[in-house]
């Protein structure tokens, strides 16, 4: 090629490079602008609606009752239950139910379930000779609500539907907080092969799962999470579900790591149940200091967000699970 013809080509390449740089800068500015608008929108809606800021709303009050009842459910199903336990939690729950009934009535399922859990908690303590006069008075005013026992199951019965049609299979899956050993590698690997079959936005496959088997690291992460008292020492395998922010392009996709990570996590839980592995989902609603501590323990790249944790392992021959009834379909599926 002649030298005279090469100069215009170099100039075109130079101009293309300039255009690409300008386009990249414009894309970055747009992404930052959209993200600021999106997160401001989220923050403002959170401030107007978050339950902790609006406990005068029935939905917020019912959610607080459900959380309080679950504290006692967990206590009733711990592998090494101590008596007495949860006295302050029981009194607080009774107060919450009374306040809810005064304001909103008794039709909501949350206070009724909470009352049943309190009655079961009271029965366990009465059998051990522990006096609970305040709870006794609360229950005496609600004689129509029966106790809510927490199911005691045998391993073979609990996993009897792991190959059943989906309706029976899904109904049989429950969180288990009883472990007698880590998850065997062959069954865990079988579950991990199924988990990525979950859908993801534009097939970007945001989700990852960090398998933690070192006892010291598990203990340190669970200490940061702070919600495994009573069974955390038994956890031999910890799964850390993450999602990669690098797969998210615009501010409007800011929730994608959580929605895609949640889909992946649910599929993973189904896969664990199918492979007869006990598992317990652990939230990652923690302050930034806790998140930074866990990220350091796992040496996570900056782009990976921790979505949630799953404790899993070999279940014992018999164990207890929380009853945790679900809302009726007409409260969940709202037709438009």
N, C-alpha and C positions, 0 to 999 in steps of 0.2 A: 504494500500500500504506500502511496506517495505521502511525503511529509505534509503537503498542503491539505490533504484529505483528513489527516489524523487530528489536526487542531480543532476543527468544528466538532468532531466526535468527543474529544476531551472536554470541550466546553459544554456539550449536552450532558455528559456524565456529571460534570460539576454542578450544573443547574438542577439536575435531578436530585443530587445529594442535598443541595440547599432546600429544595421543595420538601424532601423527606424529613429533614430536620425541622422545618417550619410546621409541617403536618403533625409530627410527633409532639412538638411543643404545644400546638393547639389542642391535640387530643388530651394531653396531660392537664392543661388548664380546664378543659371541659369536664374531665373526670373529677378534678378537685372541686370545681364549682357544684357539680351535681351531688357529690358526696356531702358537701357542707349543707346543701339544701335538704337532702334526704335525712341526715342525722338530726338536723334542727327540727324537722317535721316529727321525727320519732320522739325527740326529747319533749317537745311541746305536748304531744298526745299522751306521753307517759305521765307528765306532770298533771294533766287534766283527768287522768283515768286510773292510775296505778292504785292497787288495793290499799297499800299502806298509807296513801294520801287521802283515801276516800272510804274509810271504814263505815260510813253511814249508808253505804249502798249494800243491798241484800247480797249481791254476788260476791263482794269483797268480804263481807262478814261470814258468808257460808264457806268461802275458801279458807278463811282463818280457822273455822271450826273443823273442816276436813283435815287441815294440817295438824291441829291439836289432837284429833282422834287418831291420826296415823302414828303420832308419837307413842300413844298407849298401845296401839296395835303392834308396833315394833317391839315394845317392851314385853308384850304377852307372847311373842314368838321368838324371842332370843334363845340361842342355844344354851346359854347358862343364865337362866332367869333367877334373879334374886328377889326376895320378899323382905321388906316392902320395896317398891319401886314406883316412880312416877307420881308421888303424892302431890307435889306442887302442880305438875302437869294436869292431874285429874281435877284439882280444885279450879285451876284456870279454865279448863274445858267446861266445867259445870257453869262457871260464870259467863263464859261466852255463849253457851246455849240459852241460858236465862235471858241474857240481853237480846239475843236474836229473837226469841219468842215474844218478848215484850214489844219489839219493834215491828217484826215481820210475820208473826204467827208461827204455827207448827207444821205447815204444809211442806216445807222444803225437806228433801231427804237428808241433807247434811246433819242438822241437829238431831234427827231421829236416829241416824246411824251412830252419831257420837254418844247419844244416850245409851244405846245398846252396848257400845264398847265400854262405857263407864260401868254398866251393870256387870259385864263380864270381868272387868278389872276388880270390881267390888267383890264378886264371888271368889276370885282367886285369893284376895286378901282376907276375906272372911274365913275361908278354909284354913288359913294359916294363923287365925286368931288375931288379926290386926284390925283395930277399931278405926272406922272412917265415918264419923257422925255427920260431917257436912255432906259427903256424897250420899250417905243413907237418906238424909232429908231430901236431897235433890231427886233421888230415884223414887222415893215414896210419893212424890208429887206427880210422877209419870208412870203409874203402874201398868199402863197399856203397852209399854215398849219392852219387848223381851231382850234378853242378853244376846250379844253378837259374838258367838264363839269363834275362835280362830282355828281353822281346820288343822287337824293332826293327820298326816298322810304317810303312807308307806311308799318307798321309792318306786316300786314296780307299778303301783296304782297311779302315782303322780305322772309317770312317763308312759302310761298305757296308751295314750292317744297321740304319741309323737309321730305315728305314720297314718293317722286317721284323716278323713276328709277335713278340709280347712276349718269349717265351723267348729267341729269338735276339738281340733288341734289348737286353734287360737284360744278357745275357752279354757283349755287345760294349762296354758302357760301362766305361771305366776312368779313373782320375785321370790327367791329363796336366799335366806341369810345363814344357812347351815352348810359348812364345808368340812370334809374330812381329809382333803388333800388337794393339790393343784390339779388343774385340768389336764388329763392325759393328752400327750402331744397328738396322737392319731385322731382322736375325736375333736380336739380343738382345731387342728388343721382342716378337718372336714368342714367344720362350721365356718372357718375363715375363707374357704373356697366358695361358700354360698353367699356370704355377706355382700360381695361386690356386685351381685345380680340385682341389687336395689336400683331403682331408677335414679338418674341424676340429670340436672338441667343441661340440655344440649349435649348430653353424654360427655360432659367435661370431667366427671368422676372426681369430684373434689375430695372425697373422704379417704382417710387412712386409719389404720388401727395399730397402735403401738402395744406390743405384747410384752408385759413386764413380769418376769419370773424371779427376779432377785428379791429376797425377803426384805433386805434393808431398804431398797428403793421403794418397794410396795409400802412398807411401814411409813416411810417419810412422806410419800404422796398422800396416803390416807390421813396422816396427821394434818397435812395442809388442807385437805378436803373437809375434815372435821365432822363427818356424819356416820362413822362406822363403830361407834362405841358399843361394845357388847359382842361384836363378831369380827371386827377388823383383824384381830390376831390370827384368825383362821383362814384368811384370804391367801391362797397360794398362787393365784394367777390374777393379774389385773390387766384389763384391756382399756387403753386410753384411745377413745375415738376422737380424731382430729379432722379438720377440713382445711384445705389450702386456699388462702386468700388470693394466691396468684391466679387461680381459676376464675376469679370475679373481676369483671371489667368495669362496670359503672356503679355509681352510687345507688342507682335504682335496684341493683342486685345485692345490696348490703346484707340481706337476710339469707342469701343463698348458702353460706357456709353452715348455717344452723338448720335450714330446711333439708338440705342434702345430707348433712351429717346426721340429722334425726332419722331420715329414711334409711340410711345405711345402718344406724344403730338398731332400729327396730328389726330390720332384716337379720342382723347379726344375732339379736336375742332369739328370734324364731329359729335360727340355725343352731344356736346353742341348745335350745329346748329339744329340737329334733335329734340332736346327738347326745341327749340324756346328760346334759351338763347344767348344774345349778348355776344361777346367775342373779345378780342384784345390780340394778341400775343406780348409779350415784350421780347426783347433779353436780354441775360445775358452776354454781352461782356463788362465786367467790370474789373477794376484793382483788384489785390489781397486784397487791403484794403477794397474795397466795398464788395467783397465776404466774407471776414471775418466778416464784420459788419452784413450782412444779416444772416450768419450762426449763429451768436450769438443771433440775434433776434428770430430765429426759433429754437434755441437749436438743430441744426442738428448734428447728429453723424459725426465723422471725415470721415467716409467712403462714405458719400452721397455727390455727386456733384450736384450743381444746374445747370439744363440744360436750362430752360427758365421759364418765368412767363406768366400767362394768366389772364388778368383782365376779369371778367365776371359779368353778372347781368341781371336784367330785362330791356328790351329795351323800349323806349318811343313809342308813337303812330306813330310818323314820325321822320325820321333822315336822315343824309347824310352819304354816304360811298365813299371812294376814288375809282376812276376809275381803277387805277393800272393795265393797260393791261398786258397780259402775252406775252412772246415771241412766235413767230409762231412755229408750231411743227417742221419745218425743221431746226430751229436753236437749238432745244433741243434734238431731237432724231436723232442721228448720226449713220448711219448704217456702219458696218464693214464687 
